[in-house]
Amino acid sequence: MINFTFWLVVTLLVLHYCNLVWLTGAHQKTPSHYQFMPIPSRVSSQRT
């Protein structure tokens, strides 16, 4: 009972932590890099 509860809590914490890390990492970095890297370069190159 104690072992199962401990495993359950640890699993939930790890999943929650990984979910937060994945959301912040993938959700923030990917759109930022995709929007900030190609758009200014291409827009500057095309307009100039």
N, C-alpha and C positions, 0 to 999 in steps of 0.2 A: 504494500500500500504506500509506504513512504517512498520506496524506490520508484514506483510508477508516478507518483505525484511530482517527485523531483525531476524525473525524465520529462514529464509533460511541461512543467514550468520552464525548464532549460530549453526544450524544443520551441516553445512559444516565444521565449525571449530571443532565441537565435533567429527564428523566422521573422519576427518583428524587426529586429536589428538589420537583418539582410534586406528586408523589404524597404526599410527607410533608406539604407545606403543605396540600394538599386534605384529607388525612386528619385532621390536627390541627385545621384550620379548620372543616371541615364536621362532623367527628365530635364534637368537643368543644363548639363553640359552639352548634350546632343543638340537641342534646338539653338542654344547660344552659339556653339561653334558653327553649326550649319548656317545660321543667319549672319553671324559676324565675319566668318571667314570668306565665303564665296560672294556675298552680296556687295560689300564695299569694294572688293577687288574687281569684280566684273563690272560693276556700275562705274567705278572710276576709270577702268580701262576703256569701256565703251564710250563714255561721255567725253573722255579726253582723247 
